[in-house]
Amino acid sequence: MALEKAYFRLYQSDGVSLIYTFPLVQEANYPQTPRKSVVVEGQRGKGAVVIDGGEASWEMTIRGLIMIDTADEGYEEIIVDIDALESAVAVNTPYILKISKTDSTNYEYRVKRIEAIEYPQSLRTDSQEYIVKLLVNSW
């Protein structure tokens, strides 16, 4: 059975309590393979220590749309949805991001938001684009 829709769901650090579901995700830079050797260089010594098979952090970008549901809605409803996004995805808070691979499996990432959420220019009459950047492997 094919996956009907990919869901981007943010959970508390326990991975169980759902905090937020990102609406209408249009673009995201996942999955990535962060496995690599981590090089640690000393300030006074010669050479470096190489830790094989480490996982580097990387920046995930989620770009999506906040849309009104009916013709009666507009600017005020979009602002309410923006406020919900801002309060749900707090800065420097550990979360688990689950992105559906199939109907029963997910990609899971340990993430923190460390930057402001971006809202490209819009009149906010029927939609508003959002860009959320999360640091993966940050806790």
Summary of the structure (lengths in Angstrom):
residues: 139
radius of gyration: 18.2
end to end distance: 34.6
largest distance: 67.8
contacts: 345
relative contact order: 0.26
helix: 10%
strand: 46%
